[in-house]
């Protein structure tokens, strides 16, 4: 039940690599001191890092989680899994996702993909073994809702904006450190080692802060996916699935997939958590259900 941590981790790696490449090949000098040039550069590279991560999300998820895609179902479980996801996708009005299973004793699942019509929904063996069909149905609905809501694209856009600010602030920090290291000696107009070091440190520090903001947005999208799962599979089944997750082990999904799953890592700091607490999500579903009945 994870999507986003892998995305965030990939994005951070791309950003650091871009920073190193621009410093090594002197692109920082070409940018100069123009604020307009810096903004254009930051936007291009910021959104490039985000969308490279987005376009790679599906293939990376398959490789990193060793997902076995169900092309031709070989047993009743695979047939039911594929037919359920496809039926929910048709009801939601999106393209039929690829469906897969990955080997993990932890009950979990995730959805990923760069658009609504080219997605992947995968579940763990642990989820199939520990949940009944009604609960699994709700989990699948939750993941299909992530696809329908366009959460990967939304997070990609948000991360692109955050990346832009990370690049700008990192360059400012690099310039400050470079000036401090040079002291009153001045310089030849270029950037020294201080800028390179400060830029890398800035990417790490400001990148971590940006990840906290992205995680907050992810938590809000999680409520919407719960509501979508309740609509597709039934509110009580969605609540039952979340209740079942409370007794499960900590998520073993990679960091970049955590945000797009149904359960986040249990030991992540609150600010970095891509999922709200399960009790809060259950309470929200019950409140929404009560409001519907009263209305």
N, C-alpha and C positions, 0 to 999 in steps of 0.2 A: 504494500500500500504506500509506495514511495515514488516520488517523481523528482523533487526539486534539488536535493542536496547534490546529486551528480551534476545537474545543470549548473549550480552555483560553483562547484569545484572546478568544472571544466572552464567556465567563464573566467574564474580567477586565474587559472593556469594560462589561458590565452592572453589575458591582460598583462601578466608578468612577462610572457614571451615577447609580446609586442613592445613592451617598454625596453627590454634588453636589446631587441633588434633595432629600434629607432635610435638608441644611444650608440650602439656599436657602429652603425652605418652613417651616423652624423645627421640623421633626420631632425634631431632636436635643434641643431644649428640652423637648418634650412627654415625651420618654423619661425625662428627669430623671436622678437619681443611683441609682435603684433597681437593684440587681444582677439581680433577677428580671425586671424590665421590660427591662433591657438584654439578658439572655439570650434572652427571647422575641423581641425585636426582631431580634437578630442571627441567630437561627435562621430566622425567617420570611424575612428578606431574603437570608440566606446560601443557603438552599435554593431560594428563588425565582430567584436569579441562575443557579444550577446547572441547574435544571430548565427555565428559559426557554431556556438554551443547548442543553439536550438536545432539547427539542421542536422547536427551530429547526434542528437539526443536518442533517437530511436535505435540507430545502429550501435551506439555505445552501450545502451541499456541491454541490448541482446547479447553483446559480447561480455560485458562486465558481470551480468547476472547469469550468464550461460543459459539463456532462455531457449527452451525447445518449442519452436513454433508448431502449431497444429495446422498443418496443411491438409492432410487427410486423417481425420480422427481414427484412432485404432481401437478405442474402447468406449464404453458407455459414458464414462466421466468426461472424456475429451469431446464426445459428441454433444453432451449436455452443455458443457462449458462454452463451446463455440456457438451453438445455437442460441444460448441465452444472451451472450454478448451481442450477437448479430440482431436478435430480436429487439434488444434494448436500443441498439444503434438506429434501427429502422424507426422505432417509436420516437427517438430523439431527433430524427431527421438528419443524421450524419452518415458518412461513408462507413462501410463495414470495416472495423479495426482488425488487424492481425491479432490472433489470440495465442498465448503461450503459457507454459508452465516452467518455473525455475525451482531447483532443488534447494529447499531450506526448511528446517524444522520449525521456524518461526512463522506463525500465521501472518501473512502479508500479501500485498498486491500493489501494482502501480500501473499508471497509464502514462504514455509519453508519445511524442510525435510532433512534427512541425506544423501540421494543420489538421482540421477536423476530419478530413477525408484520407489521411495517411497516418494513422495512429496505431498504437500497440497497447493491448491490455493483457497483463500477465499476472498470474497468481502463483503463490508458493505451494509446494507440496504440503507444508505444514498447515496452511489454511484449509486445503481440501480435506485434510485428515481430522481437523479439530472442529470445524464448523458444519452445521447441517446445511441442506440445500437452500433453505430460506435465507439463512445468514449469508451464505456465499452469493446468492442472488442479489442481496442488498449491497455487498461489497462491490460486485460487478457494476451495479447501478451507480454507485459512488464514482467509480473510475470512468464509466461512460459519461457521467455528468461533467467530470473534469475536461474530457475531450469536447463535449458539446459547448461548455462554457468558454472554450478557447483559452484555458488557463496557461498552457505552455507559451502561446503567443503573447498573452498579456504579461506574463512574467518576463518574457524576452524583451518587450518594450520597456518595462519598468527597469530591468537590469541595464538596458542600453542607456537610459537617462542617468542612472546611478553611475555607470562606467564613465560617462562624460565628465561628471563632477569629480570622480576619482582621479582621472587623468589631469584635470586642471589643477586640483589641489596638490597632487603629487609633484607636478612641475613647480608649483609655487614653493613647496617645501624643499625641493631639490635646489632651487635658486637661492633660498635662504641659507641652506647648509653650505652651498658652494661659496657664497659671499663670506660667510663666517670663517671658512677654512682659508680663504685667500687673504682675509684681513684687509690691511691697507695696501696690499701689493698690487691691487688692480688685476688686470688680465688682458688677454688679447681679444676679448669680445666673445670668445667661445665659452663652452661649459667645461668644467673640470671634473675630477673624480668625485668631488663633493656633490655635484648635481646628480651624477649617476647613482651614487649611494642613496641620496635623499629621495630620488625618484622611485627607486625600488622599495625603500622603506615605506614611502607614501602609498604605493600601490598595495602593500600588504596591510598597513594600518587602516587607510581609508577604505580599502576593499572589504575589510572585516566589518567596518561600520556600515557600509553599503549592504552587506549581507544581512545585517540585523534589520535594516529597513525592508529588504526583499522578503525576509522571513515574516515580518509583520503582515505584509500584503498576502503572503501565502496562507497565513492563518485565517484571514478573512475569506479567501477563496475556498478554504476547507469547509466552512459553514455552508457555502453555496453548494458544494459537492454533496454534503450530507443531505441537504434538502432535495437535491436532484436524485440521489439514491432512494430517498423516501418516496419520491413521486414515481419512480420507475419500479420499485420492488415492494413498497409499502413501508409506512412509518415505523410500525412495530418491528418489522424485520430489520430495518436500519438500526433501530435502537438495540435490538438483540445482537446484531453484529458488533456494534461498539462495546456492548457489555461483554461479549465473548473476548474481545481484544484486551480487556482490562486484565484478564488472567494470563495473557500471553507473555512471551519473553520480549526483551528489548529488540527493536527493529534492527535487522542486519543489512538493510539496504545501504548502498553507497550514498555518500553525502549528497550527490547531485540528484538523486532520485527521491530523497526523503519528502520533499515538498509535494510530490505528485502521487503519493500513496495514500493509504487510508489510516496508517498509524505512523507517527514520527518516532524518532529515537527517544527513549525514555530518560536518558541522562544528559541530554543537551541542555545547556543553559537556557533559561526562559527567553532571553532576547534573541537567541539563535534558533529557537525551536520553530520548525515550519508548520507544526500542528498545535492547535489548542489542546488542553487537557481533555481526556476522554469524558470525564464527568461533566465538564462544561459543554461539550458537544451534545451529550445525551440530554442535558437540561434544556439546551436550546431547541432540540427537536421536540421535546415534550411541551415546551412553552408554545412553539409554533402550532403543534397539534391542538392544544387547548384553545388557542386563538381561533383556529379554523372552526372548531366545534361551536364556539361561542358566536362566531360570525354567521 
